[in-house]
Amino acid sequence: MAKAADVIRTARGEIGYREGYSGGHWNNHQRYSPAVPGLEWSQNQAWCATFVSWCARQAGAASLFPVTASVWTAYNWFRSRGRYSAYPAIGAQVIFGRSANSHTGIVVAYDANTITTVEGNTNTSGSAEGDGVYLKRRNRRDAYVHGYGLPQYAEGVTTADPALKGKAGFVYKAVASGPATSGSHAGSSKGKAVVVKAGQTLGTIAASAGVSLAALLTVNPQVKNPDVIHPGDKITVPEKGGGAQPPAKSKATVSLARIRAAAGRDPDRGQGGTTYPADVRPVESALHAEGLLDARWCDGSFGSMTRIAYANWQKRARVGGPPGRHPRYCLAAPAGREARVHREGVEVSDRDELGAVMIGAREIYDELVALRGDVRSLTQTHEAVTQTLADHESRLRGLERWRYALPLAAVTSLGTLIAALVKAAGA
């Protein structure tokens, strides 16, 4: 059975991981929700509790923790089992918030005054918009700390709760700490410093250095907004292979035409249906390395999960287009005849031909019907614009006539009035 040390090592291994970023904000898109059965729906939601569930599952301790994306549900899960305490414990699930519903994490150490935790969906400043997994140190007696869920570890629970001293399944310690294994996402302080030049962005710097944007952000904690850097700023570029950067790989070449075909056909072929799996797999591997696609969906099928991952990569990279030219799908920003996914060394050729492809009569008919609809829509739009222009012209002409008619009418009315007054005076 899993031990507290296993859960802590798993959690520490994620320190430095960052969620997706789009539209000027961190977007809660992360790799944990799709990897926890039953919590797939929680993608793009607050994910601190999901992160704890993921750590427990990865460490083989899934039965010792609640599987939930809700902090309040986690609190009630432990409380209903009589395993909730006001005192910290090693490997415990800490619950934050006066109503036990604000935030959560995993305790990795404690002393008389503080707790050290690994928390997902948080940041260095403590603001509401979390962006990744961090090692945090907090005051034990802060009103924000509600309590601790105590998993039933096989070796027992090391806790600071004096009421549990001497009880079976518990070991009392006033000060304790778990393993201090560093995280695989924590990055490396090694690297070279570069000075930002005019026109450069973090994305272009990362691409030029052959590292991921996540790896670059990990070693540059001073960057609070990835969209805002200025000429003259100093940025540390990590060495290739350090931090979240995967091992060097040989460059794979895939056909952009085949990826377009797979993106359009695989979703209709049922679960696992493939068209060009050899071309789709390298792209899925790139998406997986970015934390956008779970490994179980890297099957060569451009199905719904891969399409969702593609769409989210498009938002993160702020590029438009296919695979190819259709805006629903995007592999990389089209550049002439070729486009590249720099992070994974995947070279995408737009020159490749599909070869022999069977297209059914129904597909041709559907395309013709769609084309006819587009033509009708354009015709109706043209007619509406023409009518609008005619209406504008008619109004302009009316105004032009009234420009001269109004003074004439005024003169006529004034003459009639004067005549009436003269007539009345003579009478």
MOMO-V800729 format. One record per residue. N is the residue number from 1. RES is the residue in one small letter. D_CENTER is the distance of its C-alpha to the mean C-alpha in Angstrom with 2 decimals. Layout:
BEGIN
N	RES	D_CENTER
N	RES	D_CENTER
END
This chain:
BEGIN
1	m	33.62
2	a	30.70
3	k	31.56
4	a	29.87
5	a	29.74
6	d	27.63
7	v	24.95
8	i	25.08
9	r	24.91
10	t	21.83
11	a	20.09
12	r	21.40
13	g	20.21
14	e	16.55
15	i	17.37
16	g	15.52
17	y	12.25
18	r	9.25
19	e	5.65
20	g	3.27
21	y	5.66
22	s	7.10
23	g	10.38
24	g	11.59
25	h	9.34
26	w	6.80
27	n	4.46
28	n	5.00
29	h	2.76
30	q	5.78
31	r	9.02
32	y	11.38
33	s	11.33
34	p	12.37
35	a	14.90
36	v	16.77
37	p	19.10
38	g	19.17
39	l	15.78
40	e	13.76
41	w	13.75
42	s	11.87
43	q	8.37
44	n	6.35
45	q	9.56
46	a	11.12
47	w	11.33
48	c	14.34
49	a	16.75
50	t	14.68
51	f	14.63
52	v	18.41
53	s	18.93
54	w	17.20
55	c	19.44
56	a	22.44
57	r	21.93
58	q	21.50
59	a	24.58
60	g	26.64
61	a	26.92
62	a	25.10
63	s	28.32
64	l	28.60
65	f	25.44
66	p	24.20
67	v	21.42
68	t	19.54
69	a	16.44
70	s	19.06
71	v	20.70
72	w	23.84
73	t	24.18
74	a	23.99
75	y	26.68
76	n	28.89
77	w	28.53
78	f	30.09
79	r	32.53
80	s	33.88
81	r	34.72
82	g	36.51
83	r	34.15
84	y	32.88
85	s	34.30
86	a	34.36
87	y	34.69
88	p	32.12
89	a	32.25
90	i	30.90
91	g	27.93
92	a	27.85
93	q	24.89
94	v	25.18
95	i	24.62
96	f	24.09
97	g	25.17
98	r	28.62
99	s	27.92
100	a	26.09
101	n	22.82
102	s	20.78
103	h	19.21
104	t	20.04
105	g	20.26
106	i	22.80
107	v	26.08
108	v	27.16
109	a	30.22
110	y	32.37
111	d	35.60
112	a	37.87
113	n	35.64
114	t	32.01
115	i	29.33
116	t	26.89
117	t	23.61
118	v	20.38
119	e	17.56
120	g	13.87
121	n	11.66
122	t	14.33
123	n	15.47
124	t	18.86
125	s	20.01
126	g	19.52
127	s	17.98
128	a	16.12
129	e	12.70
130	g	11.83
131	d	9.68
132	g	10.89
133	v	14.04
134	y	17.31
135	l	21.03
136	k	22.55
137	r	26.19
138	r	27.29
139	n	30.65
140	r	31.86
141	r	33.73
142	d	31.09
143	a	31.12
144	y	27.33
145	v	28.00
146	h	29.06
147	g	29.95
148	y	29.21
149	g	28.89
150	l	31.17
151	p	30.33
152	q	33.57
153	y	33.49
154	a	36.41
155	e	37.73
156	g	37.57
157	v	35.51
158	t	36.25
159	t	36.27
160	a	37.74
161	d	38.98
162	p	42.80
163	a	43.35
164	l	42.05
165	k	44.36
166	g	46.52
167	k	44.81
168	a	43.98
169	g	40.42
170	f	39.90
171	v	40.72
172	y	41.26
173	k	40.30
174	a	40.14
175	v	37.90
176	a	35.70
177	s	32.81
178	g	30.97
179	p	30.35
180	a	28.85
181	t	27.22
182	s	24.74
183	g	21.18
184	s	20.21
185	h	17.10
186	a	19.30
187	g	20.23
188	s	23.75
189	s	25.72
190	k	27.53
191	g	26.85
192	k	28.31
193	a	27.92
194	v	27.48
195	v	28.23
196	v	25.89
197	k	27.82
198	a	27.76
199	g	25.18
200	q	22.95
201	t	19.24
202	l	17.28
203	g	15.90
204	t	19.55
205	i	20.79
206	a	18.44
207	a	19.44
208	s	23.07
209	a	23.07
210	g	21.52
211	v	18.80
212	s	15.03
213	l	13.27
214	a	12.08
215	a	15.82
216	l	16.97
217	l	15.10
218	t	16.41
219	v	19.97
220	n	19.70
221	p	19.01
222	q	20.97
223	v	18.20
224	k	16.60
225	n	14.90
226	p	13.82
227	d	15.10
228	v	18.46
229	i	20.95
230	h	24.61
231	p	27.44
232	g	29.22
233	d	26.31
234	k	26.48
235	i	23.52
236	t	23.91
237	v	23.01
238	p	22.85
239	e	25.12
240	k	23.92
241	g	23.35
242	g	22.66
243	g	19.77
244	a	16.72
245	q	18.42
246	p	19.79
247	p	23.53
248	a	24.97
249	k	25.28
250	s	27.60
251	k	26.20
252	a	25.74
253	t	26.72
254	v	25.50
255	s	26.70
256	l	24.49
257	a	26.95
258	r	26.57
259	i	22.78
260	r	23.21
261	a	25.81
262	a	23.81
263	a	20.82
264	g	23.41
265	r	25.56
266	d	23.87
267	p	22.20
268	d	25.81
269	r	27.32
270	g	26.17
271	q	24.25
272	g	24.43
273	g	26.29
274	t	26.25
275	t	27.66
276	y	27.11
277	p	25.52
278	a	26.66
279	d	24.64
280	v	21.46
281	r	21.34
282	p	20.81
283	v	17.80
284	e	16.35
285	s	17.23
286	a	15.32
287	l	12.07
288	h	13.01
289	a	13.75
290	e	10.32
291	g	9.11
292	l	7.72
293	l	11.12
294	d	13.60
295	a	16.98
296	r	18.91
297	w	17.47
298	c	18.55
299	d	21.83
300	g	22.53
301	s	21.83
302	f	19.49
303	g	18.93
304	s	16.53
305	m	13.95
306	t	14.15
307	r	13.99
308	i	10.74
309	a	9.29
310	y	11.19
311	a	9.97
312	n	6.28
313	w	8.09
314	q	10.28
315	k	8.19
316	r	7.25
317	a	10.93
318	r	12.34
319	v	14.86
320	g	16.62
321	g	18.74
322	p	19.21
323	p	19.61
324	g	22.56
325	r	22.97
326	h	21.51
327	p	18.52
328	r	16.90
329	y	16.26
330	c	15.41
331	l	16.17
332	a	17.00
333	a	18.83
334	p	22.34
335	a	24.93
336	g	28.43
337	r	29.07
338	e	26.32
339	a	22.64
340	r	21.12
341	v	17.99
342	h	19.23
343	r	17.14
344	e	18.69
345	g	21.96
346	v	21.67
347	e	24.08
348	v	23.82
349	s	27.19
350	d	27.75
351	r	31.43
352	d	31.53
353	e	33.29
354	l	32.49
355	g	36.04
356	a	37.66
357	v	35.39
358	m	36.82
359	i	35.88
360	g	37.32
361	a	39.38
362	r	37.00
363	e	34.11
364	i	36.49
365	y	37.64
366	d	34.15
367	e	33.36
368	l	36.70
369	v	36.13
370	a	32.77
371	l	34.51
372	r	37.36
373	g	35.06
374	d	33.45
375	v	37.00
376	r	38.13
377	s	35.23
378	l	36.06
379	t	39.74
380	q	39.16
381	t	37.08
382	h	39.90
383	e	42.50
384	a	40.69
385	v	40.43
386	t	44.11
387	q	45.16
388	t	43.27
389	l	45.04
390	a	48.35
391	d	47.83
392	h	47.12
393	e	50.26
394	s	52.33
395	r	51.29
396	l	52.07
397	r	55.48
398	g	56.24
399	l	55.44
400	e	57.64
401	r	60.56
402	w	60.25
403	r	60.29
404	y	64.01
405	a	64.87
406	l	64.14
407	p	66.73
408	l	69.40
409	a	68.91
410	a	69.18
411	v	72.45
412	t	73.92
413	s	73.14
414	l	74.66
415	g	77.85
416	t	78.26
417	l	77.95
418	i	80.56
419	a	82.95
420	a	82.69
421	l	83.42
422	v	86.46
423	k	87.80
424	a	87.42
425	a	89.24
426	g	92.17
427	a	92.59
END
